[in-house]
Amino acid sequence: MSDTFETCVLIVGGGPVGLSAAIELGWRGLPAILVTEKLETAQHPKCNSTNARSMEHFRRLGIAPDLRSAGLPPEIVRASAYVTRYCGHEFGRLPRPYAEFPTPEIPNIVSQIVLERELRAHAERQAGVDVRFGWKLVSFESGPDGIVASVESTTGEQRRIKARYMIAADGAGSTVRRILGIGMIGEDGTAQRAFMGGTMLSYYIRSPELIARSGRVPTHSTWIINPEMRGLMFSQDGKERWVAHYQVPSGVDWKTLDARAIVSKMLGSDVDFEIISGGPWTGGLALVAEHYQAANIFLAGDAAHLFTPLGGMGMNTGIGDVMNITWKIAATEQGWAGPHLLASYEIERRPIGVRNSQFGVKCSRVMDGWAVPDDFESDTPQAQREREALGAQVVVEDVPQYLSAGLQLGERYEASPIICRSSAPSPEDRWDVYTPIDRPGARAPHVWVKPDQALYDLFGKGFTLLAFGNADGRAIEAAAAARHVPLTTVRLDTQPEPYSTPLVLVRPDQHIAWQGDTLDDTEAIAVIDRVRGAA
């Protein structure tokens, strides 16, 4: 075996999570090599929404405008339409309440095909980051000095990579997780549901005349519900491309099904279409890895958790994973981390994986109760009344799938060893509603300091001390300097709601580490040691 490459972090996996890790590490000045056996970025779409929290991270990295401009055009209504067929009767519509989200970055509806292409371009621009498509991880060994991995290219070329850390974002069948012997716990998709349970089929299609033929104002998401089938279509470009998901009936072998017949029935018209790609996948999953880390190896994304995609939490939870571990790796490399900082990754992120895994399954269970009469598609007054009745039902019962601000923005690391925990009772963790709170472990609440400038935009790459009014943060500043912890102080003349204390210490990932009043020197050192993982 020939050359050995050395780097700080080896990233395994070139999907949105691995590419986000590469961008973040490069932004923090850490060398990294990303390997993925894929030859190119996604050609078949899976995820279709980059949620608000992920977009906040991308705003910090300076790439949110590029990602948003690559999303669906604004004239495509952000809503779910409920129809008998794409060109059939529409009997319900649910808008997305994005404008109500207290965030500088509302969710971005963007095809994974486009998203991965944009993320790869940004990753490849990072100094010190080497992005290698067409290279697969074969094996690795881990020891006190780090990780030595064997990789192989599609041409048979072999290399060794020595790294101090590994981020495994290598998907559902993670090679890293398998080698480590880490199992998955939870619901495995064997339960059959009316939709998003058991075997599903996904087709990426092109149909230039479909929108015009439908006669409806197009939405980015379209549910197809009739006595014959259940399906879901997501617009990919706002014009002619969609991904269509179909529920394989119980007891039917998907290999016996005619793809063109399925898609034709979903469209409900003789409109021309092309199937670009397609294949099976499993719905009803809510699986979380038993462990998220082994020494300096960290599982992230689908390698750590597998979700039912309703609500769009899978990829976005994975992006949250890497935004958590990357700053901790940087702190360790820069010499200011305590011995417990890296170990906090699993403690903080695994409960979030468990929490978020239940959302998609919960949403899919609601659909089991949607009864569809045999004459549902008829052009009769009785069928119209039936459609109106089901429409009234679904626009109430399906609301929780889209009211997910609490899931997106309300992540809290309540049990973390690297926050100065509040003694006040923990507020209810609501998935549907986000109430901004300035509590250690929670995401720092968003505030506009001036038009188009968020408080987040003033944060530094390290910790940020928010000092309101005449608050005296000198002890914290001195303690951070003594421990070589990078700290940016942001002073505001007034104290905006919901911030309730004059001083707030915010971590590099925008979560609150400590809040309070003026400290003496000893107390300040204790706070800094706690939040850097030294206490």
C-alpha positions as CSV (number, residue, x, y, z in Angstrom):
1,M,0.0,0.0,0.0
2,S,1.4,3.4,-1.0
3,D,1.1,6.9,0.3
4,T,-0.3,7.7,3.7
5,F,-2.2,11.0,4.1
6,E,-2.4,12.7,7.5
7,T,-5.1,15.1,8.6
8,C,-7.0,16.3,11.6
9,V,-10.4,14.9,10.9
10,L,-11.5,12.1,8.5
11,I,-15.1,12.5,7.4
12,V,-16.7,9.4,6.0
13,G,-19.7,10.2,3.9
14,G,-20.5,12.8,1.3
15,G,-24.1,13.5,1.8
16,P,-25.5,16.8,3.3
17,V,-24.3,15.9,6.8
18,G,-20.7,15.0,5.8
19,L,-20.4,18.0,3.5
20,S,-21.8,20.3,6.3
21,A,-19.1,18.9,8.6
22,A,-16.4,19.6,6.0
23,I,-17.6,23.2,5.6
24,E,-17.8,23.8,9.3
25,L,-14.3,22.3,10.0
26,G,-12.8,24.4,7.2
27,W,-14.5,27.5,8.6
28,R,-12.9,26.7,11.9
29,G,-9.5,26.3,10.2
30,L,-9.1,22.5,10.8
31,P,-7.7,20.3,8.1
32,A,-10.1,17.5,7.0
33,I,-10.4,14.8,4.4
34,L,-13.8,13.7,3.2
35,V,-14.2,10.3,1.5
36,T,-17.3,9.0,0.0
37,E,-17.8,6.0,-2.3
38,K,-20.4,8.0,-4.3
39,L,-19.1,9.3,-7.6
40,E,-21.2,12.4,-7.5
41,T,-23.7,14.2,-5.4
42,A,-27.3,13.0,-5.1
43,Q,-29.0,12.3,-8.4
44,H,-32.2,11.0,-6.7
45,P,-33.9,13.3,-4.3
46,K,-34.6,12.3,-0.7
47,C,-34.8,15.3,1.7
48,N,-36.7,18.4,0.4
49,S,-36.5,20.8,3.3
50,T,-33.6,22.4,5.1
51,N,-35.2,23.5,8.3
52,A,-34.8,26.8,10.2
53,R,-32.2,25.6,12.7
54,S,-30.0,24.2,9.9
55,M,-30.4,27.4,8.0
56,E,-29.3,29.3,11.1
57,H,-26.1,27.3,11.1
58,F,-25.6,28.0,7.4
59,R,-26.2,31.7,8.0
60,R,-23.3,31.6,10.5
61,L,-21.1,29.9,7.9
62,G,-22.1,32.6,5.4
63,I,-23.7,30.2,2.9
64,A,-27.4,30.6,3.6
65,P,-28.0,33.1,0.8
66,D,-26.6,30.7,-1.8
67,L,-28.7,27.8,-0.5
68,R,-31.9,29.9,-0.4
69,S,-31.4,31.2,-3.9
70,A,-31.0,27.5,-5.1
71,G,-34.3,26.5,-3.5
72,L,-37.8,26.4,-5.1
73,P,-38.8,29.7,-6.7
74,P,-41.0,31.9,-4.5
75,E,-44.1,31.6,-6.7
76,I,-44.4,28.0,-5.7
77,V,-46.8,28.1,-2.7
78,R,-45.3,26.6,0.4
79,A,-48.2,24.4,1.4
80,S,-49.5,20.9,1.2
81,A,-52.4,20.2,-1.2
82,Y,-54.5,17.1,-0.6
83,V,-55.9,15.6,-3.8
84,T,-57.4,12.5,-5.2
85,R,-54.8,12.5,-8.0
86,Y,-52.4,15.2,-9.0
87,C,-54.8,16.1,-11.8
88,G,-57.8,15.2,-9.8
89,H,-59.9,16.8,-7.1
90,E,-58.2,19.0,-4.5
91,F,-60.1,18.7,-1.2
92,G,-57.7,20.3,1.3
93,R,-54.7,22.7,1.6
94,L,-52.5,23.4,4.5
95,P,-50.1,26.4,4.3
96,R,-46.7,26.4,6.0
97,P,-46.6,28.8,9.0
98,Y,-43.0,29.7,8.4
99,A,-43.5,33.5,8.9
100,E,-44.4,32.9,12.5
101,F,-41.0,31.2,13.3
102,P,-38.9,33.4,15.6
103,T,-35.7,33.0,13.6
104,P,-33.6,35.0,11.1
105,E,-33.8,32.0,8.7
106,I,-37.1,30.4,7.9
107,P,-37.0,26.9,6.5
108,N,-35.7,26.5,2.9
109,I,-37.6,24.2,0.5
110,V,-34.7,22.9,-1.7
111,S,-34.2,19.5,-3.4
112,Q,-31.5,17.4,-1.9
113,I,-30.0,17.2,-5.5
114,V,-29.5,20.9,-5.5
115,L,-28.5,21.1,-1.8
116,E,-25.8,18.6,-2.1
117,R,-24.4,20.2,-5.2
118,E,-24.2,23.6,-3.4
119,L,-22.7,22.1,-0.2
120,R,-20.1,20.2,-2.2
121,A,-19.0,23.4,-4.0
122,H,-18.7,25.2,-0.6
123,A,-16.8,22.3,1.0
124,E,-14.3,22.2,-1.9
125,R,-13.6,26.0,-1.5
126,Q,-12.5,25.5,2.1
127,A,-8.8,25.8,2.6
128,G,-7.4,22.6,4.2
129,V,-10.4,20.5,3.2
130,D,-9.8,17.7,0.7
131,V,-13.1,16.3,-0.7
132,R,-12.7,12.9,-2.4
133,F,-15.7,11.5,-4.2
134,G,-15.2,7.9,-5.5
135,W,-13.2,6.8,-2.4
136,K,-14.7,4.3,0.0
137,L,-13.7,3.4,3.5
138,V,-12.5,-0.3,3.6
139,S,-11.3,-0.6,7.2
140,F,-9.8,1.3,10.1
141,E,-8.1,0.9,13.4
142,S,-8.4,3.2,16.4
143,G,-5.7,3.7,19.0
144,P,-4.3,6.3,21.5
145,D,-2.7,8.2,18.6
146,G,-5.9,8.4,16.6
147,I,-7.4,6.5,13.6
148,V,-5.6,4.8,10.7
149,A,-8.1,4.1,7.9
150,S,-7.7,2.2,4.6
151,V,-9.5,3.7,1.7
152,E,-9.9,2.6,-1.9
153,S,-10.9,4.5,-5.1
154,T,-13.2,3.2,-7.8
155,T,-10.1,2.6,-9.9
156,G,-8.6,0.3,-7.3
157,E,-6.1,2.8,-5.9
158,Q,-5.5,2.3,-2.2
159,R,-4.4,4.8,0.4
160,R,-4.1,5.1,4.2
161,I,-5.3,8.1,6.1
162,K,-4.1,8.9,9.5
163,A,-6.5,11.2,11.5
164,R,-6.9,12.3,15.0
165,Y,-10.7,12.2,14.7
166,M,-13.3,10.6,12.6
167,I,-16.9,11.8,11.8
168,A,-18.9,8.9,10.4
169,A,-21.7,10.4,8.3
170,D,-21.8,7.3,6.1
171,G,-25.5,6.7,6.0
172,A,-28.0,4.0,7.1
173,G,-25.7,1.1,6.4
174,S,-22.7,2.8,8.1
175,T,-19.5,0.9,7.6
176,V,-18.1,2.7,10.6
177,R,-21.0,1.8,12.9
178,R,-20.8,-1.9,11.7
179,I,-17.0,-2.1,12.4
180,L,-17.6,-0.6,15.9
181,G,-20.3,-3.1,16.6
182,I,-22.8,-0.4,17.6
183,G,-26.5,-1.5,17.3
184,M,-29.6,0.4,16.5
185,I,-32.6,0.6,18.9
186,G,-36.3,1.4,18.1
187,E,-38.9,0.8,15.5
188,D,-37.6,-1.0,12.5
189,G,-40.3,-0.3,9.9
190,T,-41.9,-3.7,10.0
191,A,-45.3,-2.2,11.2
192,Q,-47.6,-1.7,8.2
193,R,-49.3,1.7,8.0
194,A,-51.6,3.4,5.6
195,F,-48.7,5.5,4.6
196,M,-45.0,5.7,5.4
197,G,-44.8,2.2,6.8
198,G,-43.0,-0.9,5.5
199,T,-41.9,-0.9,1.9
200,M,-42.2,2.4,0.0
201,L,-41.3,3.3,-3.6
202,S,-39.8,6.5,-4.6
203,Y,-39.7,7.8,-8.2
204,Y,-38.0,10.9,-9.6
205,I,-40.0,12.0,-12.5
206,R,-40.1,14.8,-15.2
207,S,-43.4,16.0,-16.7
208,P,-43.3,19.5,-18.3
209,E,-47.0,19.7,-18.8
210,L,-48.2,18.4,-15.5
211,I,-48.8,21.7,-13.7
212,A,-50.8,23.1,-16.6
213,R,-52.8,19.9,-16.9
214,S,-53.7,19.9,-13.2
215,G,-55.4,23.2,-13.4
216,R,-54.5,23.9,-9.8
217,V,-52.2,26.5,-8.2
218,P,-49.1,24.4,-7.5
219,T,-47.8,23.7,-4.1
220,H,-44.4,22.3,-3.2
221,S,-46.0,19.3,-1.5
222,T,-49.0,17.3,-2.8
223,W,-50.7,14.4,-1.0
224,I,-52.5,11.8,-3.2
225,I,-55.3,10.0,-1.4
226,N,-57.9,7.8,-3.1
227,P,-59.4,4.3,-2.5
228,E,-56.6,2.7,-4.7
229,M,-53.5,4.3,-3.3
230,R,-51.6,6.7,-1.0
231,G,-48.8,8.8,-2.3
232,L,-46.9,12.0,-1.8
233,M,-45.2,14.3,-4.4
234,F,-42.6,17.0,-3.8
235,S,-41.8,19.6,-6.4
236,Q,-38.1,19.7,-7.2
237,D,-37.8,22.7,-9.4
238,G,-41.2,24.4,-9.4
239,K,-41.6,23.5,-13.1
240,E,-41.4,19.9,-14.3
241,R,-39.6,17.7,-11.8
242,W,-41.0,15.8,-8.8
243,V,-40.2,13.1,-6.5
244,A,-43.2,10.8,-6.0
245,H,-43.5,8.4,-3.0
246,Y,-45.9,5.4,-3.1
247,Q,-47.0,3.1,-0.4
248,V,-46.6,-0.5,-1.4
249,P,-49.7,-2.4,-0.3
250,S,-49.3,-5.0,2.4
251,G,-48.3,-8.4,1.1
252,V,-47.3,-7.1,-2.3
253,D,-43.7,-7.7,-3.6
254,W,-42.6,-4.3,-5.0
255,K,-40.6,-6.0,-7.7
256,T,-43.9,-7.2,-9.3
257,L,-45.2,-3.6,-9.7
258,D,-45.2,-1.6,-12.9
259,A,-43.5,1.7,-12.2
260,R,-45.1,3.6,-15.1
261,A,-48.5,2.3,-14.1
262,I,-48.1,3.5,-10.5
263,V,-46.9,7.0,-11.5
264,S,-49.7,7.3,-14.2
265,K,-52.3,6.5,-11.5
266,M,-50.8,9.0,-9.1
267,L,-51.0,11.7,-11.8
268,G,-54.5,10.8,-12.8
269,S,-54.1,12.0,-16.4
270,D,-52.6,10.9,-19.7
271,V,-50.0,13.6,-19.4
272,D,-46.5,12.6,-20.7
273,F,-43.9,11.9,-18.0
274,E,-40.4,10.4,-17.7
275,I,-39.2,8.3,-14.8
276,I,-35.6,9.4,-14.2
277,S,-34.8,7.1,-11.3
278,G,-36.6,5.1,-8.7
279,G,-36.5,2.3,-6.1
280,P,-37.6,1.0,-2.7
281,W,-37.0,2.4,0.7
282,T,-38.4,1.6,4.2
283,G,-40.9,3.7,6.1
284,G,-41.9,3.6,9.7
285,L,-38.3,3.8,11.1
286,A,-37.4,5.3,14.4
287,L,-34.0,3.8,15.1
288,V,-31.2,5.4,17.2
289,A,-27.7,4.1,17.7
290,E,-26.9,2.6,21.1
291,H,-23.9,4.9,21.2
292,Y,-22.9,8.0,19.2
293,Q,-19.2,7.8,19.9
294,A,-16.3,5.5,20.5
295,A,-13.2,7.4,21.7
296,N,-12.5,10.0,18.9
297,I,-14.9,8.4,16.5
298,F,-18.3,10.2,16.2
299,L,-21.5,8.9,14.5
300,A,-23.7,11.6,12.8
301,G,-26.7,11.7,10.6
302,D,-28.2,8.4,9.3
303,A,-25.3,6.6,10.8
304,A,-26.6,7.6,14.2
305,H,-30.4,7.7,13.6
306,L,-32.9,6.6,11.0
307,F,-36.2,8.4,10.9
308,T,-39.5,8.3,9.0
309,P,-39.2,11.4,6.8
310,L,-42.5,13.0,7.7
311,G,-41.7,16.4,9.2
312,G,-38.2,16.4,7.6
313,M,-36.2,15.8,10.8
314,G,-33.6,13.2,9.6
315,M,-31.1,15.2,7.6
316,N,-31.6,18.3,9.7
317,T,-30.9,16.4,13.0
318,G,-27.7,15.1,11.3
319,I,-26.6,18.7,10.5
320,G,-27.3,19.5,14.2
321,D,-25.0,16.6,15.1
322,V,-22.0,17.8,13.2
323,M,-22.5,21.4,14.3
324,N,-22.3,20.1,17.9
325,I,-19.1,18.0,17.6
326,T,-17.1,20.2,15.2
327,W,-16.6,23.1,17.6
328,K,-15.6,20.6,20.3
329,I,-13.0,19.1,18.1
330,A,-11.7,22.6,17.2
331,A,-11.5,23.5,20.9
332,T,-9.5,20.3,21.6
333,E,-7.1,21.0,18.8
334,Q,-6.7,24.7,19.8
335,G,-5.8,23.6,23.3
336,W,-8.5,25.1,25.4
337,A,-10.9,22.2,25.8
338,G,-11.1,20.3,29.1
339,P,-10.9,16.5,29.2
340,H,-14.7,16.1,29.3
341,L,-15.6,18.2,26.3
342,L,-15.6,15.6,23.5
343,A,-17.5,13.1,25.7
344,S,-20.4,15.6,25.9
345,Y,-21.3,14.9,22.3
346,E,-23.2,11.7,22.9
347,I,-24.7,13.1,26.1
348,E,-26.1,16.0,24.3
349,R,-27.0,14.7,20.9
350,R,-28.3,11.1,21.5
351,P,-31.4,12.4,23.5
352,I,-32.1,14.7,20.6
353,G,-32.0,11.8,18.2
354,V,-34.4,9.8,20.4
355,R,-36.7,12.8,20.7
356,N,-36.7,13.6,17.0
357,S,-37.1,10.0,15.9
358,Q,-40.6,9.8,17.2
359,F,-41.9,12.7,15.2
360,G,-42.3,11.1,11.8
361,V,-43.8,7.9,13.2
362,K,-46.3,9.9,15.2
363,C,-47.3,11.8,12.0
364,S,-47.7,8.6,10.0
365,R,-50.0,7.1,12.6
366,V,-52.5,9.9,12.2
367,M,-53.0,8.9,8.5
368,D,-54.2,5.4,9.5
369,G,-57.5,7.0,10.5
370,W,-58.2,8.6,7.1
371,A,-61.0,6.5,5.7
372,V,-61.6,6.9,1.9
373,P,-65.0,5.8,0.6
374,D,-65.1,3.8,-2.6
375,D,-66.9,6.6,-4.6
376,F,-64.4,9.2,-3.3
377,E,-63.4,10.3,-6.9
378,S,-66.8,10.4,-8.4
379,D,-68.3,13.6,-9.9
380,T,-71.4,13.4,-7.7
381,P,-72.8,15.6,-4.9
382,Q,-72.3,12.6,-2.5
383,A,-68.6,12.2,-3.4
384,Q,-68.1,16.0,-3.1
385,R,-69.5,15.9,0.4
386,E,-67.2,13.0,1.2
387,R,-64.2,14.9,-0.1
388,E,-65.2,18.0,1.9
389,A,-65.6,15.9,5.1
390,L,-62.2,14.3,4.7
391,G,-60.6,17.6,3.7
392,A,-61.9,19.1,6.9
393,Q,-60.5,16.2,8.9
394,V,-57.0,16.1,7.3
395,V,-56.4,19.9,7.6
396,V,-56.9,19.5,11.3
397,E,-55.2,16.2,12.0
398,D,-52.2,16.8,9.8
399,V,-51.4,20.2,11.3
400,P,-48.8,18.8,13.8
401,Q,-46.6,17.6,10.9
402,Y,-46.1,21.2,9.9
403,L,-46.2,22.9,13.3
404,S,-42.7,21.8,14.2
405,A,-41.1,25.0,15.4
406,G,-40.5,23.5,18.8
407,L,-38.7,20.6,17.3
408,Q,-36.6,22.8,15.1
409,L,-35.7,25.6,17.4
410,G,-36.4,24.1,20.9
411,E,-33.6,21.7,21.3
412,R,-32.2,21.9,24.8
413,Y,-29.3,20.1,26.3
414,E,-30.8,19.8,29.8
415,A,-28.5,17.0,31.1
416,S,-25.3,18.3,29.6
417,P,-22.2,18.3,31.8
418,I,-20.8,21.4,30.1
419,I,-23.6,23.9,30.9
420,C,-24.3,25.6,34.2
421,R,-27.7,24.1,34.8
422,S,-30.7,26.2,35.9
423,S,-32.3,25.2,39.2
424,A,-35.7,26.3,37.8
425,P,-38.1,23.5,36.6
426,S,-37.6,22.5,33.0
427,P,-40.3,23.9,30.7
428,E,-42.4,21.5,28.7
429,D,-40.6,20.3,25.5
430,R,-43.3,21.0,22.9
431,W,-42.8,19.9,19.4
432,D,-45.5,22.2,17.8
433,V,-44.8,25.5,19.5
434,Y,-41.5,27.2,20.2
435,T,-41.3,29.6,23.1
436,P,-38.0,31.5,23.2
437,I,-36.3,30.9,26.6
438,D,-32.9,32.1,27.9
439,R,-32.2,28.9,29.8
440,P,-28.8,27.1,29.9
441,G,-28.8,24.3,27.4
442,A,-31.3,26.0,25.1
443,R,-30.6,27.7,21.8
444,A,-30.0,31.5,22.4
445,P,-33.2,33.3,21.5
446,H,-33.1,35.2,18.2
447,V,-33.3,39.0,18.4
448,W,-33.1,41.6,15.6
449,V,-30.7,44.3,16.6
450,K,-31.4,46.3,13.5
451,P,-33.1,45.6,10.1
452,D,-31.5,42.6,8.5
453,Q,-29.0,42.1,11.3
454,A,-29.6,39.4,13.9
455,L,-28.0,39.1,17.3
456,Y,-26.5,35.9,16.0
457,D,-24.6,37.9,13.3
458,L,-22.6,39.5,16.1
459,F,-21.5,36.2,17.7
460,G,-17.8,35.2,17.4
461,K,-16.4,31.8,16.3
462,G,-15.8,30.9,20.0
463,F,-17.9,31.7,23.0
464,T,-19.9,35.0,23.0
465,L,-20.7,37.0,26.2
466,L,-23.9,39.0,25.9
467,A,-23.7,42.0,28.2
468,F,-26.9,44.1,28.5
469,G,-27.0,47.6,29.8
470,N,-24.2,48.3,32.3
471,A,-23.5,44.6,33.0
472,D,-20.0,44.0,34.2
473,G,-18.5,41.0,32.3
474,R,-14.9,41.6,33.2
475,A,-14.5,38.6,35.4
476,I,-15.8,36.3,32.7
477,E,-13.6,38.0,30.1
478,A,-10.6,37.6,32.4
479,A,-11.4,33.9,33.2
480,A,-11.8,33.1,29.5
481,A,-8.4,34.8,28.7
482,A,-6.7,32.9,31.5
483,R,-8.0,29.6,30.1
484,H,-7.3,30.6,26.5
485,V,-11.0,30.3,25.6
486,P,-11.9,32.5,22.6
487,L,-14.5,35.0,23.7
488,T,-16.3,37.8,21.9
489,T,-18.3,40.3,24.0
490,V,-21.4,41.8,22.5
491,R,-22.8,44.8,24.4
492,L,-26.3,46.1,23.9
493,D,-27.7,49.2,25.6
494,T,-31.0,47.5,26.4
495,Q,-32.0,44.0,27.4
496,P,-34.3,42.5,24.8
497,E,-36.9,40.0,25.6
498,P,-36.8,37.1,26.5
499,Y,-33.3,37.6,28.0
500,S,-33.8,38.0,31.8
501,T,-30.3,38.4,33.1
502,P,-27.7,41.0,32.4
503,L,-25.0,38.5,31.3
504,V,-25.4,35.5,29.0
505,L,-22.6,33.2,27.9
506,V,-23.3,31.5,24.6
507,R,-21.4,28.6,23.1
508,P,-20.0,28.4,19.6
509,D,-23.1,26.4,18.5
510,Q,-25.4,29.2,19.7
511,H,-26.7,27.3,22.8
512,I,-26.6,29.1,26.2
513,A,-23.9,27.8,28.5
514,W,-24.5,30.1,31.5
515,Q,-26.5,33.1,32.5
516,G,-26.5,35.4,35.5
517,D,-25.2,38.5,37.2
518,T,-21.8,39.8,37.9
519,L,-19.4,37.1,39.1
520,D,-16.2,37.3,41.2
521,D,-13.0,36.0,39.8
522,T,-13.3,32.5,41.4
523,E,-16.9,32.1,40.3
524,A,-16.0,33.1,36.7
525,I,-13.1,30.6,36.5
526,A,-15.5,27.9,37.7
527,V,-18.0,28.8,35.0
528,I,-15.4,28.8,32.2
529,D,-14.0,25.5,33.4
530,R,-17.5,24.0,33.4
531,V,-18.4,25.1,29.8
532,R,-15.1,24.0,28.3
533,G,-15.4,20.6,29.8
534,A,-12.8,20.9,32.5
535,A,-14.9,20.7,35.6
